[in-house]
Amino acid sequence: PPPPPATARAAPSSGVDDAVLPPSSTLVHYSEVVLGHVRISEASDKDDAVLFESIIIQPWARGKRLGLRLMSMAEEFAKGLGYKRVFLSTHDRESFYARAGYERSSAVSSLKANARRMRKDQLSGLLRVLGGAGAGAEQGIVWMSKSLE
């Protein structure tokens, strides 16, 4: 595939209400080829925080600072909705996120209302399997966060 032009832009997925999470932000270039994607969800145990999930840049588009640009746009979107902190997890990109201003943190999940419907032992077991709050170190998952203030 050709390298992306300098005019890459952000475009929300179709049919998404900007005031309701989880939207998906995508970075596209002029011919509508998707270069990257980040899913934004509310963090279950933090009222003022979001969780960035599925942060992806096409392999052929990497190394062009598009990942940092996508992260910056997603952070601005979350900040515009009033969120004060972003969480994410990684198993192999800790240095990339550190360059973007993220630091190691505790784990969170995006189960929100569904978490309240489960018994505590069910929730902790599910989170261990999914890599959410209370899990991760044994699986090589690193949790990171960044203030949006």
C-alpha positions as CSV (number, residue, x, y, z in Angstrom):
1,P,0.0,0.0,0.0
2,P,1.1,3.6,-0.6
3,P,2.4,5.7,2.3
4,P,-0.3,7.9,3.8
5,P,-0.3,11.5,2.8
6,A,0.3,14.3,5.2
7,T,-3.4,15.2,5.0
8,A,-4.5,12.2,7.1
9,R,-7.6,13.1,9.2
10,A,-9.8,11.8,11.9
11,A,-13.2,10.5,11.2
12,P,-15.7,9.0,13.6
13,S,-17.3,5.7,12.7
14,S,-20.6,6.2,11.0
15,G,-23.7,6.3,13.2
16,V,-21.9,7.1,16.4
17,D,-23.3,9.7,18.8
18,D,-20.3,11.8,19.9
19,A,-21.7,12.1,23.5
20,V,-22.0,8.4,24.1
21,L,-19.2,5.9,24.6
22,P,-17.9,3.7,23.2
23,P,-17.2,5.4,19.9
24,S,-14.4,4.4,17.6
25,S,-12.1,7.0,16.2
26,T,-10.3,6.2,13.0
27,L,-7.5,7.8,11.1
28,V,-8.1,7.7,7.4
29,H,-6.3,9.2,4.3
30,Y,-7.9,10.8,1.3
31,S,-8.9,7.6,-0.4
32,E,-10.7,6.4,2.7
33,V,-8.2,3.7,3.5
34,V,-8.3,3.1,7.3
35,L,-4.8,3.7,8.8
36,G,-5.6,3.3,12.5
37,H,-8.3,2.7,15.1
38,V,-8.8,3.2,18.8
39,R,-11.9,2.2,20.8
40,I,-12.8,4.4,23.7
41,S,-14.8,3.0,26.7
42,E,-15.7,4.3,30.1
43,A,-13.5,2.9,32.9
44,S,-15.7,0.8,35.3
45,D,-14.2,1.8,38.5
46,K,-13.2,5.4,37.7
47,D,-16.0,7.9,37.2
48,D,-13.8,10.5,35.4
49,A,-11.7,8.1,33.2
50,V,-11.8,6.3,29.9
51,L,-10.1,3.1,28.7
52,F,-8.5,3.1,25.3
53,E,-8.8,-0.4,23.7
54,S,-7.8,-1.9,20.4
55,I,-5.3,0.8,19.5
56,I,-4.1,-0.2,16.0
57,I,-2.1,1.4,13.2
58,Q,-1.7,-0.5,9.9
59,P,1.8,-2.1,9.8
60,W,2.7,-0.3,6.6
61,A,1.7,3.0,8.1
62,R,3.8,2.7,11.3
63,G,6.9,4.8,12.0
64,K,5.2,8.0,10.6
65,R,4.0,9.4,13.9
66,L,0.4,8.5,13.0
67,G,0.0,6.5,16.2
68,L,0.9,9.5,18.3
69,R,-1.5,11.6,16.3
70,L,-4.3,9.1,16.7
71,M,-3.7,9.0,20.5
72,S,-3.7,12.8,20.7
73,M,-7.0,13.0,18.8
74,A,-8.6,10.3,21.0
75,E,-7.3,12.1,24.1
76,E,-8.8,15.4,23.0
77,F,-12.1,13.7,22.2
78,A,-12.2,12.2,25.7
79,K,-11.2,15.5,27.3
80,G,-14.0,17.3,25.4
81,L,-16.5,14.9,27.0
82,G,-15.2,15.8,30.5
83,Y,-12.9,12.9,31.2
84,K,-9.8,13.6,33.2
85,R,-7.7,10.4,32.8
86,V,-7.0,7.8,30.2
87,F,-6.1,4.2,30.9
88,L,-4.8,1.5,28.5
89,S,-3.0,-1.8,28.6
90,T,-0.1,-3.2,26.5
91,H,2.1,-6.2,26.4
92,D,4.6,-5.0,23.9
93,R,4.3,-1.2,23.3
94,E,5.2,0.3,26.7
95,S,7.9,2.6,25.3
96,F,5.6,4.0,22.6
97,Y,3.0,4.9,25.2
98,A,5.7,6.3,27.5
99,R,6.7,8.7,24.7
100,A,3.1,9.8,24.5
101,G,3.1,10.7,28.2
102,Y,1.7,7.5,29.8
103,E,3.0,6.1,33.0
104,R,2.5,2.7,34.7
105,S,-0.7,2.5,36.7
106,S,-3.3,0.2,38.3
107,A,-5.6,-1.8,36.1
108,V,-9.2,-0.9,35.1
109,S,-12.0,-2.5,33.1
110,S,-14.8,-1.3,30.8
111,L,-17.6,-3.5,32.2
112,K,-19.4,-0.4,33.8
113,A,-23.0,-1.3,34.6
114,N,-22.5,-5.0,33.8
115,A,-19.9,-5.2,36.6
116,R,-22.6,-4.2,39.2
117,R,-24.8,-7.2,38.1
118,M,-22.1,-9.8,39.0
119,R,-21.0,-11.2,42.4
120,K,-17.6,-10.0,43.4
121,D,-16.0,-13.4,42.9
122,Q,-17.5,-13.7,39.4
123,L,-16.3,-10.2,38.5
124,S,-12.7,-10.8,39.7
125,G,-12.6,-14.2,37.9
126,L,-13.8,-12.6,34.7
127,L,-11.4,-9.7,34.9
128,R,-8.5,-12.2,35.5
129,V,-9.4,-13.9,32.2
130,L,-10.0,-10.7,30.3
131,G,-6.9,-8.9,31.6
132,G,-9.0,-6.2,33.5
133,A,-8.6,-4.9,37.0
134,G,-6.7,-7.2,39.3
135,A,-5.1,-9.1,36.5
136,G,-2.3,-8.7,34.0
137,A,1.2,-9.0,35.6
138,E,1.2,-12.8,35.3
139,Q,0.2,-12.4,31.6
140,G,2.9,-9.8,30.8
141,I,0.3,-7.0,30.6
142,V,1.3,-3.5,31.6
143,W,-1.3,-1.0,32.6
144,M,-0.6,2.7,31.9
145,S,-2.5,6.0,32.4
146,K,-2.2,9.7,31.5
147,S,-3.9,12.7,33.0
148,L,-5.9,14.9,30.6
149,E,-5.8,17.9,32.8
